[in-house]
Amino acid sequence: MAHNNKPTYAEAIAELESIVARIQDDSCEIETIKELTARAMTLLKYCKEKLFETDESLKKLLDELDEGK
């Protein structure tokens, strides 16, 4: 896990994949499904933020490159 106790993007995706597998398991209890779904929502929001931040950073870098022409 990353230094600030937040997962890396790859770790978050791996956890999401694990959650999906657990939810798809026929023996998964309804209470567990509720908890896993809540965790998945948190991870999805985190991943979305990371993707947005990366997109903004890349746009900024490309703008700087274009300015250098």
Backbone as a printed PyTorch tensor [residue, N CA C, xyz], in Angstrom:
tensor([[[  0.8450,  -1.1750,   0.0000],
         [  0.0000,   0.0000,   0.0000],
         [  0.8900,   1.2370,   0.0000]],

        [[  0.4110,   2.3090,  -0.5380],
         [  1.1720,   3.5460,  -0.6500],
         [  1.5080,   4.0910,   0.7400]],

        [[  2.4490,   5.0090,   0.7880],
         [  2.9590,   5.5260,   2.0550],
         [  1.9050,   6.2300,   2.9080]],

        [[  0.9210,   6.8570,   2.3200],
         [ -0.0700,   7.6150,   3.0830],
         [ -1.3200,   6.7930,   3.4040]],

        [[ -1.2010,   5.4810,   3.3980],
         [ -2.2890,   4.5460,   3.7050],
         [ -3.3850,   4.5120,   2.6550]],

        [[ -3.2330,   5.2500,   1.5730],
         [ -4.1700,   5.1320,   0.4570],
         [ -3.5600,   4.1420,  -0.5270]],

        [[ -4.3950,   3.3160,  -1.1320],
         [ -3.8460,   2.3410,  -2.0870],
         [ -3.3680,   3.0390,  -3.3540]],

        [[ -2.4920,   2.3720,  -4.0600],
         [ -2.1620,   2.8550,  -5.3890],
         [ -3.3600,   2.5500,  -6.2780]],

        [[ -3.3570,   3.1120,  -7.4630],
         [ -4.4440,   2.8370,  -8.4030],
         [ -4.5210,   1.3320,  -8.6730]],

        [[ -3.3660,   0.7160,  -8.9050],
         [ -3.3280,  -0.7240,  -9.1980],
         [ -3.8550,  -1.5460,  -8.0220]],

        [[ -3.5140,  -1.1440,  -6.8040],
         [ -4.0150,  -1.8540,  -5.6230],
         [ -5.5310,  -1.7160,  -5.5000]],

        [[ -6.0410,  -0.5310,  -5.7900],
         [ -7.4880,  -0.3080,  -5.7190],
         [ -8.2180,  -1.1610,  -6.7500]],

        [[ -7.6700,  -1.2260,  -7.9580],
         [ -8.2800,  -2.0580,  -9.0080],
         [ -8.2510,  -3.5310,  -8.6050]],

        [[ -7.1340,  -3.9750,  -8.0510],
         [ -7.0290,  -5.3720,  -7.6130],
         [ -8.0570,  -5.6740,  -6.5260]],

        [[ -8.2420,  -4.7410,  -5.5990],
         [ -9.2460,  -4.9490,  -4.5490],
         [-10.6510,  -4.9750,  -5.1340]],

        [[-10.9190,  -4.1110,  -6.1000],
         [-12.2260,  -4.1270,  -6.7660],
         [-12.4740,  -5.4730,  -7.4450]],

        [[-11.4630,  -6.0000,  -8.1100],
         [-11.6060,  -7.3100,  -8.7630],
         [-11.8950,  -8.3920,  -7.7360]],

        [[-11.2390,  -8.3090,  -6.5870],
         [-11.4730,  -9.2680,  -5.5150],
         [-12.9000,  -9.1510,  -4.9770]],

        [[-13.3710,  -7.9310,  -4.8290],
         [-14.7400,  -7.7010,  -4.3530],
         [-15.7520,  -8.2900,  -5.3280]],

        [[-15.5510,  -8.0660,  -6.6060],
         [-16.4670,  -8.6180,  -7.6180],
         [-16.5040, -10.1380,  -7.5170]],

        [[-15.3390, -10.7560,  -7.3790],
         [-15.2850, -12.2170,  -7.2720],
         [-16.0320, -12.7020,  -6.0320]],

        [[-15.8630, -12.0080,  -4.9220],
         [-16.5440, -12.4090,  -3.6870],
         [-18.0550, -12.2500,  -3.8050]],

        [[-18.4980, -11.1540,  -4.4260],
         [-19.9410, -10.9300,  -4.5820],
         [-20.5560, -11.9810,  -5.4990]],

        [[-19.8100, -12.4140,  -6.4960],
         [-20.3180, -13.4130,  -7.4380],
         [-20.3680, -14.8120,  -6.8340]],

        [[-19.7070, -15.0130,  -5.7080],
         [-19.7130, -16.3020,  -5.0280],
         [-21.1080, -16.5440,  -4.4510]],

        [[-21.6850, -17.6750,  -4.7830],
         [-23.0410, -17.9960,  -4.3340],
         [-23.1800, -18.0430,  -2.8140]],

        [[-22.0940, -18.2810,  -2.1040],
         [-22.1760, -18.3950,  -0.6480],
         [-22.0150, -17.0510,   0.0630]],

        [[-21.8960, -15.9680,  -0.6780],
         [-21.7240, -14.6410,  -0.0840],
         [-23.0340, -14.1880,   0.5690]],

        [[-22.9640, -13.8810,   1.8500],
         [-24.1430, -13.4470,   2.6080],
         [-24.5670, -12.0390,   2.1890]],

        [[-25.8330, -11.7420,   2.3280],
         [-26.3790, -10.4470,   1.9250],
         [-25.7330,  -9.2980,   2.7010]],

        [[-25.4490,  -9.5070,   3.9960],
         [-24.7980,  -8.4720,   4.7970],
         [-23.3980,  -8.1780,   4.2580]],

        [[-22.7130,  -9.2280,   3.8570],
         [-21.3710,  -9.0820,   3.2920],
         [-21.4360,  -8.3500,   1.9620]],

        [[-22.4400,  -8.6700,   1.1670],
         [-22.6060,  -7.9920,  -0.1270],
         [-22.7900,  -6.4920,   0.0940]],

        [[-23.5690,  -6.1310,   1.0990],
         [-23.7910,  -4.7140,   1.4090],
         [-22.4700,  -4.0330,   1.7670]],

        [[-21.6770,  -4.6560,   2.6290],
         [-20.3890,  -4.0960,   3.0420],
         [-19.4240,  -4.0030,   1.8620]],

        [[-19.3840,  -5.0520,   1.0580],
         [-18.4790,  -5.0670,  -0.0920],
         [-18.8670,  -4.0140,  -1.1240]],

        [[-20.1590,  -3.8270,  -1.3030],
         [-20.6240,  -2.8200,  -2.2560],
         [-20.2350,  -1.4190,  -1.7870]],

        [[-20.3550,  -1.1630,  -0.4990],
         [-19.9560,   0.1390,   0.0480],
         [-18.4590,   0.3610,  -0.1540]],

        [[-17.6550,  -0.6580,   0.1010],
         [-16.2030,  -0.5380,  -0.1000],
         [-15.8920,  -0.3230,  -1.5820]],

        [[-16.5960,  -1.0360,  -2.4430],
         [-16.3810,  -0.8900,  -3.8820],
         [-16.6870,   0.5370,  -4.3300]],

        [[-17.7320,   1.1240,  -3.7960],
         [-18.0760,   2.5070,  -4.1480],
         [-16.9600,   3.4680,  -3.7420]],

        [[-16.4060,   3.2630,  -2.5610],
         [-15.2900,   4.0950,  -2.1030],
         [-14.0960,   3.9470,  -3.0360]],

        [[-13.7840,   2.7210,  -3.4040],
         [-12.6550,   2.4690,  -4.3010],
         [-12.8990,   3.0570,  -5.6880]],

        [[-14.1180,   2.9370,  -6.1800],
         [-14.4410,   3.4970,  -7.4980],
         [-14.2910,   5.0130,  -7.5100]],

        [[-14.7400,   5.6630,  -6.4540],
         [-14.5840,   7.1210,  -6.3570],
         [-13.1060,   7.4930,  -6.3410]],

        [[-12.3230,   6.7420,  -5.5780],
         [-10.8850,   6.9880,  -5.4910],
         [-10.2250,   6.8220,  -6.8620]],

        [[-10.5570,   5.7480,  -7.5610],
         [ -9.9830,   5.4950,  -8.8900],
         [-10.3860,   6.5920,  -9.8720]],

        [[-11.6220,   7.0210,  -9.7970],
         [-12.0950,   8.0910, -10.6780],
         [-11.3020,   9.3730, -10.4260]],

        [[-11.0760,   9.6990,  -9.1520],
         [-10.2800,  10.8830,  -8.8110],
         [ -8.8590,  10.7680,  -9.3520]],

        [[ -8.2540,   9.5960,  -9.1890],
         [ -6.8830,   9.3910,  -9.6760],
         [ -6.8240,   9.5340, -11.1890]],

        [[ -7.8020,   9.0040, -11.8840],
         [ -7.8300,   9.1270, -13.3440],
         [ -7.9970,  10.5790, -13.7610]],

        [[ -8.8550,  11.3120, -13.0720],
         [ -9.0700,  12.7240, -13.3800],
         [ -7.7840,  13.5210, -13.1430]],

        [[ -7.1220,  13.2750, -12.0020],
         [ -5.8660,  13.9610, -11.6910],
         [ -4.8100,  13.6760, -12.7550]],

        [[ -4.7080,  12.4290, -13.1640],
         [ -3.7320,  12.0500, -14.1770],
         [ -4.0510,  12.7100, -15.5050]],

        [[ -5.3150,  12.7310, -15.8750],
         [ -5.7360,  13.3720, -17.1210],
         [ -5.3780,  14.8580, -17.1130]],

        [[ -5.6590,  15.5280, -16.0090],
         [ -5.3480,  16.9540, -15.8940],
         [ -3.8440,  17.1960, -15.9760]],

        [[ -3.0650,  16.3480, -15.3160],
         [ -1.6040,  16.4880, -15.3620],
         [ -1.0750,  16.2980, -16.7720]],

        [[ -1.6030,  15.3070, -17.4660],
         [ -1.1620,  15.0540, -18.8410],
         [ -1.5420,  16.2010, -19.7660]],

        [[ -2.7390,  16.7310, -19.5980],
         [ -3.1520,  17.8780, -20.4140],
         [ -2.2210,  19.0610, -20.1890]],

        [[ -1.8630,  19.2950, -18.9300],
         [ -0.9700,  20.4020, -18.5950],
         [  0.4000,  20.1990, -19.2540]],

        [[  0.9240,  18.9920, -19.1770],
         [  2.2150,  18.6960, -19.7940],
         [  2.1650,  18.8740, -21.3090]],

        [[  1.0950,  18.4130, -21.9200],
         [  0.9580,  18.5590, -23.3710],
         [  0.8110,  20.0210, -23.7720]],

        [[  0.1110,  20.8050, -22.9590],
         [ -0.0030,  22.2400, -23.2250],
         [  1.3680,  22.9090, -23.1570]],

        [[  2.1650,  22.5220, -22.1610],
         [  3.5170,  23.0720, -22.0360],
         [  4.3680,  22.6940, -23.2430]],

        [[  4.1970,  21.4830, -23.7240],
         [  4.9420,  21.0280, -24.8940],
         [  4.5420,  21.8320, -26.1220]],

        [[  3.2450,  22.0670, -26.2850],
         [  2.7560,  22.8550, -27.4190],
         [  3.2590,  24.2940, -27.3620]],

        [[  3.3600,  24.8490, -26.1600],
         [  3.8500,  26.2150, -26.0020],
         [  5.3180,  26.3330, -26.4020]],

        [[  6.0490,  25.2410, -26.3040],
         [  7.4700,  25.2460, -26.6260],
         [  7.7640,  25.1930, -28.1050]],

        [[  6.7550,  25.0110, -28.9350],
         [  6.9670,  24.9120, -30.3870],
         [  7.3130,  26.2330, -30.9890]]])
